Amino acid sequence: MDYTCKTCSKKFTQLRSLTRHERSVHREKKFICDQCSASFTRKDDLKRHQKRHQGITTHTCENCRKKFYRRDNLVEHQVQCQGNPLKRGRDEDDSSRAPKKVRVENQIGEALNLSQYTPFQDKLDCSVNSKSEKGSNVLLPIDSTQPNPEKSFTEKYRHHQPCGFSYIVVSDYDKHSKSPVVYRGEDAVDKFLECLEEEQKYIQEKLDFVEPMRIERDEEQAFQDAVNCHICGFTGRIPVILHNLRGYDSHLIMQGLGKLKDKKINCIPNNTKKYISFSIDNLDFIDSLQFMNASLEKFACQNMAWQACLKMTGVELELLTNPDMYLFIEEGLRGGISMISNRFSKANNPYVPDYDPKQENSYVMYFDANNLYGWAMSQPLPTGEFDWLTDQEIAELDITDVADDNEQGYVLEVDLHYPSELHDLHNDYPLAPERMKVSSEMLSPYCQELSECLNLRGGAVPKLVPNLRDKTNYVVHYRNLKQYLALGMKLTKIHRVIVFQQSPWLKSYIDFNTEKRKHAENDFEKDFYKLMNNSVFGKTMENLRKRVNVKLVNDKAKLSKLIASPSFDSFRIFSEDLAAVNMKKRKLYLNRPIYVGFAILDLSKVLMYQFHYEYMKPKYGCDAKLLFTDTDSLCYEIKTNDIYHDMLEDKELFDTSEYAQNHPLYSLTNKKVLGKMKDETHGVPIQEFVGLRPKMYSILYTENDKQVEKKTAKGIKKSVTKRKLRHAGYRECLFEKRQTMTSMNQIRILDKVID
C-alpha cells in the first residue's frame, strides 16, 4: 500500500515515513526574518539567524561545543568545563579522544516522571534458561616462569575451556515447553549457539502464524508504529537467561559468536569487556544475577527501583535546561569521607581483659548511622524551578536565616576561611572536604618517611580529602554552609547561587522500605529493601558521561566502516571472527536529575558532622578522639568512667535493638530508625583498634569467650582477608613499618579468554 502526502503528492511505502515527511517538510514556519524573509519553526532559530545580519560573532567552547556571544561568558564557562578531564568525556590518561558535544536539550518546564518510561512488563511466551554448572569447564594448566616472590605480581596458571552446557525451553503453554538439553564436548560453545539458533527457528514459527485480517487506515498506522502487541505487550523477543552472564558466561559465548555470519548482533555495554546484555537477532541474552532481587522484565534492579519510586511518590522532577547549571552541580558532587585520623588505640576499662585500674578508663566505640543515605533522602530535596540569583539578590541573602525545611533551597559557590584557632579542635574531622590530588609535599613527615622506607609512590587519582585549608569556589548545599558557619568557618565571598523549590518527596518511599526491612524475616528480604533505597540514590547520581557505545562486529566490511567513522575511538579483538569497536558518542544528552544526588551526598555529611561536633565534642571535649570514619561510621577512643552509662543518659540518639536483651541499654524504640547511631559490636566492648589506611583496619574484641577480629582490606578478596590476615599482622605493619604480602586466586578475563 502506498501513502501520499496531501501537500506535495510525494508517495511513501510506509505510513511512518509519510508522518516523518509531513512533520519535517511541511511544518508551519511562523517566524519570519524581516530582513531576508527566511522562515523558521522556532523563535530561537530566528534570533540566531538575525544575529548574522547584525555581524555578531560567536565564541565556541572547544570541549562541549556550546556557543557564547560574549568572550567573558566563555572564559567563565571554561573554568568548570575544562577543569576536569571527565567533563570533556575523556579519560585522564587518554588525551587522544576527541571531545563530545554536550547538550542539555530539555525544554523549559520539562519534567522527569513515570510516564517517560516504558511499561513495567513485557509478555514472554517462551524463554531459554541456561546455566554453566560445575564440571562444564575444564581447567587447563598454563606454563609460565616463576615470578619474584618479594614483589607484587600476577601469574596466569590455569585457563578455563568450556566443555559442556545445559538449557531448557520454558513456555506459558505446556505443549511448547521442552525437556532439558545437556551436551558435553570440545565444541561446546559452537554447539550451544547452534542449538539456540534451532530453538529460535522453532519458537519463531509458532509466533509467526497469524490469521490475516482486514483493517482500516488508522488501524494500519497504529500497526506500523507498534513495536509490541497492544493486547498482551509481547515484543517477539526471546530471552536467554544465564546466571552471571556479565561476569562469566558471556566471555565463553563470545569465543564462538564471531562464527555466526549474517546475524544482527547488538549489546548493552558496561565497557568494552563487560556487557549487561547482548542479542543475536531476536535472542536476548540477559543476566539473572543483575535482577535476581527485582522483577524479571528489567535488565537490572536499579531501573525497577527507580520506576517504583516515581510511581509511589508521583513526583515530577524538572530537568535542567542550562548547561552551566549542570556543570555547577557536577562541581559539587563529592562522595563519602573515608579516612584514618588516628592509627592505634587500646581500650582500658573493666569490660575488657588486661584491665589496669591504675590507668585512666578508656573505650573504643564503633558507631554506624542507620541508613545514612536513607536519612538524607527523607530530607527536603530539590524538585524544580531552578534559577540564578542576581547580584542584588545575593547581597541581600542571609543563608543563616533560611530554615532547613524552607520551601526554597539554595546551592552556593563560595569562598571560606578556616580560622587557625579551629585547627586543633577540628584536626580529627575537618569540615568542607575537597577533591584533590595529594602530592608528596602535602604528606606529614611520618608519611614521607614511610613512603621512602617502603618505596611507595604517590597516587595520581584525586581523593576526597578533609583538610584545614581555606576554600575557594566551593560549591555547597545551603544546609551544609549553615553548619560550617555555625561551627566557626568564615564566609568571605559568594560567587554564584542557584535557588530551587524543595520538598521531602522521597520520604514516603524511604519510610515504606524501612518499615518493610524492619519486619523482614530473613537476610534476603533485609537486603532487598536496602537495595531498593540504594538503587534510587544510584539513579540520582547516574553519570551519563561514562556511558559507552560498543559495537560487536563479525564482518570485515562493517569493521572497516566503523573504523573509518569520525566517531571511532578504539577496538578490541576477541578472536579471528569477532571484535568490539568502541565508538565515541557524538552528542551527550544530560537529562538526569543529578541535583537530587548532589543534595543527598551533602546532607549526609550534615548528620555525621552534627553527631561529632554537636554531641561528642560538647560531651567529652578532648577526651573523645576520632580514630576513623568511613562514610556512615565513626570510631572513637573515649576517656570516661562508663560509656554505656553515658549512652543510657542519651539513649534517644542510639539504636540499641541489637544489644543482648539482658543489657541495660536494650530497647526496640529506635530499631532501624533513620539517622540513629548503632553500636557495630552490639554492646561487646572493643579491646584494640589498628588502622593502616582508609578501608584497611582491624578491630579486636571478645564475644562469648571467643576472640573476634573484624578486619577490612580493600582490594583483597574477603576469603583471603578472613583466612590469612590477622590482627597481629596489622600491628606489625604499623609498628615495624613493613609490608605484608599474601597470595590470592582470581578469575580474570582478557579479550574474552578466562584465566
Order of alpha helices (4+ residues) and beta strands (2+ residues): beta-beta-alpha-beta-beta-alpha-beta-beta-alpha-beta-beta-beta-beta-beta-beta-beta-alpha-alpha-beta-alpha-beta-beta-beta-alpha-beta-alpha-beta-beta-beta-alpha-beta-alpha-beta-alpha-beta-alpha-beta-beta-alpha-beta-alpha-alpha-beta-alpha-beta-beta-beta-alpha-alpha-beta-beta-alpha-beta-beta-beta-beta-beta-alpha-alpha-beta-beta
